[in-house]
Amino acid sequence: MKLAIHTDAAPALRKNFTMREKTVRELEFLTRLTGKKQSQVIQELIHKESEAKRNELRLEKLRSLKGRFTGLIGEEQSIQRMKSERVL
C-alpha cells in the first residue's frame, strides 16, 4: 500500500479556472519544455511570483526604515564631547 505524502500540511484542493487560448498554449509549451504536469508548472510559477512580491514588500519596509536611526546622538552632542565628559 502506497501513501501519498504532501509537503503542505493542508490537503490538496482542486480549483477550476479558465484561461485565454494564448495562455493555454504557453502553459502547454512550458509543460513540454520542463517535462512537468500543468499543475506543477502553475504551482511553481505561483510560488515564484509570491516570493518575488514578498521580497518587494520586505524591501519597501526596509527602505522606509532608512534614516530613522540617524540623529540618535543629539545635534549638540558629538562622540568626542561624550568621550571628554565621561568619568574614568
C-alpha positions in Angstrom: 0.0 0.0 0.0 1.5 3.3 -1.1 0.8 6.6 0.8 0.7 9.9 -0.9 2.8 12.4 1.0 2.2 16.1 0.6 4.8 18.6 1.8 2.0 21.0 2.7 0.0 20.5 5.9 -3.3 21.3 4.2 -4.9 18.8 1.8 -4.7 19.4 -1.9 -7.6 21.4 -3.4 -8.8 21.4 -6.9 -9.5 24.8 -8.4 -11.1 25.1 -11.8 -10.5 28.3 -13.8 -10.5 29.4 -17.4 -7.5 30.8 -19.3 -7.2 32.5 -22.6 -6.2 30.4 -25.5 -2.7 32.1 -25.8 -2.1 31.3 -22.1 -3.1 27.7 -22.6 -0.6 27.4 -25.5 2.1 29.0 -23.3 1.3 26.5 -20.5 1.5 23.6 -22.9 4.8 24.9 -24.1 6.2 25.1 -20.6 5.0 21.6 -19.7 6.6 20.1 -22.8 9.8 22.1 -22.1 10.1 21.1 -18.5 8.6 17.7 -18.7 6.2 18.5 -15.8 2.5 18.4 -15.4 0.5 21.5 -15.9 -0.5 21.8 -12.3 3.2 21.5 -11.3 4.2 24.3 -13.7 1.3 26.5 -12.4 2.3 25.8 -8.7 5.9 26.7 -9.3 5.0 29.9 -11.1 2.7 31.0 -8.3 5.3 30.3 -5.7 8.0 32.2 -7.6 5.7 35.2 -8.1 4.5 35.1 -4.5 8.1 35.1 -3.2 9.1 37.9 -5.5 6.2 40.0 -4.2 7.1 39.2 -0.6 10.6 40.3 -1.3 9.4 43.6 -2.8 7.3 44.2 0.3 10.2 43.5 2.6 12.4 45.8 0.6 9.8 48.6 0.8 9.7 48.1 4.6 13.5 48.2 4.8 13.6 51.4 2.7 11.0 53.0 4.9 13.4 52.5 7.9 16.2 54.2 6.1 17.1 57.4 8.0 15.1 56.5 11.1 18.2 55.7 13.2 20.1 58.9 12.4 20.2 61.5 15.0 20.3 59.2 17.9 23.1 61.4 19.2 21.7 64.9 19.7 22.7 67.7 17.4 24.7 69.4 20.2 26.5 66.2 21.1 29.5 64.6 19.4 31.4 61.4 20.2 34.5 63.5 21.0 32.5 65.6 23.5 30.9 62.5 25.1 34.4 60.9 25.5 35.8 64.0 27.1 32.9 64.3 29.5 32.9 60.7 30.7 34.3 59.9 34.1 37.1 57.5 34.3 
